[in-house]
Structures are given as C-alpha cells and as structure tokens.
Amino acid sequence: MNITVRLFAFFREGRFVEEVRVYPEKTTVTGVINDLGINIDAVGVTMICFRQCALDTELREGDQLGIFPMIGGG
Amino acid sequence: MADKIFRINMTTLSTTVEDIPPAWAGHGGRGLTSTIVAAEVPPTCHPLGPNNKLVIAPGLLSGTPAANSGRLSIGAKSPLTGTIKESNAGGTAAQLLARCGCKAIILEGCPAGDSWYNLAVNPDGVTINIESDLAGKGNFELINTLANRLSSKQGIITIGLAGEMKMTAANISIKDPDGHLRSAGRGGLGAVMGSKRVKFISIDPKDGKVAIADPEKFKAANKIFSKALVDHPVSQGLGQYGTNVLVNIINESGGLPTRNFTAGQFAGHDKISGETMYDKIMERGGKPKHGCHPGCVIQCSQIYNDINKNYKTSGFEYESIWAMGADCGVDNLDHIAEADSLMDDLGLDTIETSVAMGVAMEAGVLAFGDGAGICRILKDEVGKGTGLGRIIGGGAASVGRAFGVTRVPVVKNQAIPAYDPRSIKGMGITYATSTQGADHTMGYSVATNILKVGGSVDPLSKVGQVELSRNLQIATAAIDSTGMCLFIAFAALDDTTCLPALIDMINARFGINLTGDDVVNLGKYILKTEKAFNEAAGFTKADDRLPEFFNYEPLPPHNVVWDFTGEEIDSFWNF
C-alpha cells in the first residue's frame, strides 16, 4: 500500500521531508519508524491524516503519516 | 539589606524607597505585580489616566544563579483589555533590578506638561531626569544611543513610538545581553508607560548582589534543576529550531489559524517553519541558539540574518511568525523578519498587531499574502500615527470595529494567538477564562493536547479540557512569580525532580520551608486576586466567552466548531 510519510525537525536529517513509500498491508506506525531507522524513543507525536495516533495503529492505503520528535515551544 | 519598594510619582516628580508591607513580602513577579495592582489601582480607573500604576517586579529567584531565572513581570490595568494585566519578558533587567535590592518599581501618577523623562535606578533608589534626546526615537536608536551614554552592562526598559502614541498594542521592551530586545508584549503596557511620559528606565546595580540564605543547598538544587531542563528532549528542539519548531506540528494537527482564522492549515507552512528558518540561519551566518538572559540553558532565541548576511532580527518567535505568516497568508520568511524588526523598533506587540493586520486584510485594506504591504503599513501608517495606523495600533478589535468585520479573533479585546480553539479545545478554555484576555501563556494546554508533554488529552474532544486548563493556569501563575522562563514547564510536567528542585531553590534563597501545596495555593491566590480585580472593574462571566463566529464556522480540515456551553466554561472557577 502507498503511504505518504512526512518527517519533521531533525528526523529529516539524512532522510527526506515527504515521500510516498510502499509498505505491506497491516504495517504499523512503529513499522514505518523502524524502517526509517528512527529511534522510537525519540518519537514524540505521530499523526495519521492530521489526527494523533498510537504507535501500534495499522496504516491503510493512502494514509498520510506525520512523525515528529518530542518538541515544544509557544 | 532587605529588598525595598522603589516608588516613583510622576505627578509630583518625586521618588521614595519604602519597606515592603508584610503582605507583599512572600511575593515576586506576577504574584507581586497583581497583588500591588489589586491593592493600589482603582479597578474602574482609566488605564491611561493618573490613577493607573505600572508595576515592575523581578521574580523570587531573579538575580540568583538559578538557571533560566531572567523573566521580568510588568503589571497594570490594561488599556487593551480593561482587565488586570501581567506581561513578562527576558532580557537582563530582572536580574539587575534584583541586584539593586528592588522588590518592585511602582510607577504612578502622570506629569503635567509635554516633557519626556527617563528613570535611573540603582541600589540607592531612583532619579527622574528630563529626556530631551530620545523622545520620538525608535527602540533601536535608543539602545544604540544609550550604548554610548551608559555603561554596556546597565539594563534598559524602553518604549518605542507606539508607546509614546499610547497605542493599545504597544509593548515594553527590555535589552538583552547583546543589545537586542525582548518584549513584555501583551495588553498595551507600553501605552501605560507612555501615559506616564517615561521613555526608558536604566538599571545600574553597581556592586549589588542578591543574598542567598543557604548557598550550598541552593547550589545543589540548581544543579538538579538545570539538569532536568537540559535533559528534557523539548530543550533540544528549542535550541535548534527555536519556538518556531511549532509551525509544522500545529499545522499538521489542523490548528494553525490561517487567513484570519478561516482555516486550520496553511499551504505555505513549511516555508515559514522552524526547519526552514534553521536552514536560512545557517546559510546566512546567523546563530540558531541565543540566550535572552545570562543563565539560560535552553537558548530558544536566535540571530536571523537577511539575504545579505546582515543582522535582521532575534527572538524570532513562533507566535510572531504565525501571526504575520499563516494568519496573514504570508509565506515569505524575510518579509516576516522585516515586519518583526519594524515592530520591535516601534515597540508593538507582534501578536496583537499582526492579528490586527489579518483583520485588516479581511476588510480589504490590503490583500492576504501581502508581506511587503504589512511592512509598508507599519512604516508609513502605524509608525507615523496616521488614522489607519492608530486603528491598527489599537489592535485586532479596533480594526474590526472600524471596518465592520464580524470575524474578529479576540477575547476581552485581546487577539487570540497561534492555536485555533476549535481544533485545540484546551486552548479555548484558557483563552475564555484567562484573567487577562486571550493569552496562550496563561495555561498552555497545547503541551498536553498536541505535544504529549504532561500526558495526553485529545485536542478535538471536550473531555478533560477544563481541568487541564485549570491546573495549568494555577501552575503558570506560580511559575510566573519565580522569575522563571515558562519553558521550564516542559521539564516540570515530565521530570519529577524539576519542581521540587525549584521549590528547594526558593527555600534556600529566603531560608523558608515552602511545600508543593504552598506553591499550588500561591497560584490559586493569584488567579483569584486577578479575577476579583476584574469583577470590580465590571467584568462578569459573560465576558469569559469566545467570539461568536467560532460557534458557527466549522474549521477545516477537521470541520469542527467551538462547542463548550457557558456553564462548562464557568466550571473552570470551581476551586
């Protein structure tokens, strides 16, 4: 299935800003994070189609997945 | 030497140094400014008249080696909101005032005549001087001129032309260690200082130092506290990308107010994001990290250079970039930096003024996306005090009234900042119930709604939002009393060593034995004191509401409206 993956802050370094990537059915958010070599402990927030999601959520064809480190400001 | 109150009466042009009344002794920062304003300012007075008072207070830990303890609180009755107001900022003034033995400055009265004045503060008290050179000058020229007139280590608190013209979006600026500015932005306090005809305050602590009752205990607690700040992962992103790291995550969540709050996402978000800003800073020889006061271990400020690699601005904040960017439909970061610099020079709150520009764009004064037009209006209209300039300098509500716009994002006349309350509902509760009009820093529900700091509460659900905002507003009022930067809250929410270390530092500073419950009770006392002032000024729970358009205009991409009842909002005050 096609998943649009969007990376933010230092997760972009050596990777990409946005890419459409192909994953097998039932791939979870954690599966994508591991595939990209991102340290799961550094992940702060993940969103599927602009809504926050749990790491064990299974992705679906056409999903847009945003992966953020733990960040703050204001 | 015990700390004193430095009182300046501008009607009689006289000053006194006073002992601290026992009821004020345990307070600092916001707790002290609000206590003094509530005690001495008639709630129904005109904010720009002789009965209002501008109160300037370092925090309980200001002037000590405590990490991140450089915030200065400034309070008064706000000419923008009509409520009590406390606005705080970094820079060096808080630390230097504390070293003068100054618990608070109380600036009262209004002088007869057209003269402008400066105030010179040192450990002996305050002198009032006629200021004939710098009236009518911008903040940058003032800082450059004073660099020659005063020693470079002196602190400076100043107003720009907006404050002189008593615009209700006028801020008060504070010099940082490198001669750049930080601003107590919100609520038009620059207009209050302008009404007293004080152009600037200089602070020379000479060899004054802050006494610490138990230095060893203090040092040990500060070590734990600093480590908690440095180790928290949020600090890493703040140091690299500044607060502007938020543009992309708030956009992704659908809560980035765009083109005057008509959408929750901005197509140009990445062009104005912290990631893009970092790349430009590095390309142009700027600095991604910069502290606004000595002792900051987070360093969220930066030096942003223009395309020719010349200094353009610092303290280039998410709120400012959002307001001039997404809210005005501008995706050119250099136009935003130019506008930021112009507003710093004029002494304008970047949130209030930029949201006012967004309302003006909706009214057709200029087109959405016209960053160059914003800069032109700032220079040629606001800076020159034309009719249009004064309407915009009066803030978002002022523009809405002048042009008949119904979509005016304000609460108690103060512009709503960078988080749409329809899709980040915890912020809506803070905007509605804050004692000071819409202000994200009063109770930053974004932390738990979006950033997963201090747990997680669904931003699109009403469940848990009132309790979240209540707890955050109580904690924030207490933190604002310490002189600490609010960004310690990220570590305080997640790291169990952080808050006890902060309390230990306060105890070691004064030789007292505060507990965590005392700190919570302090926060509650401050909120209730501020609310009582507002009620005496004529405010009721009917004022604790968001603008009507949030109820009937669904916000894309989630297509949600603001759906709290008045009764639900009012339950905030059940404590």
Interface residues (C-beta under 8 A of the other chain):
Chain A: R6 F8 A9 F10 R12 V17 A42 G44 V45 M47 F50 R51 Q52 G66 F68 P69 M70 I71 G72 G73 G74
Chain B: P233 V234 Q236 G237 L238 Q240 Y241 G242 T243 N244 V245 L246 N248 I249 E252 S253 G254 Q265 D270 G274 E275 C300 Y318 E319 H440 T441 Y444 V446 A447 I450 L451 K452 V453 S456 D458 P459 L460 L486 F487 F490 P557 H558
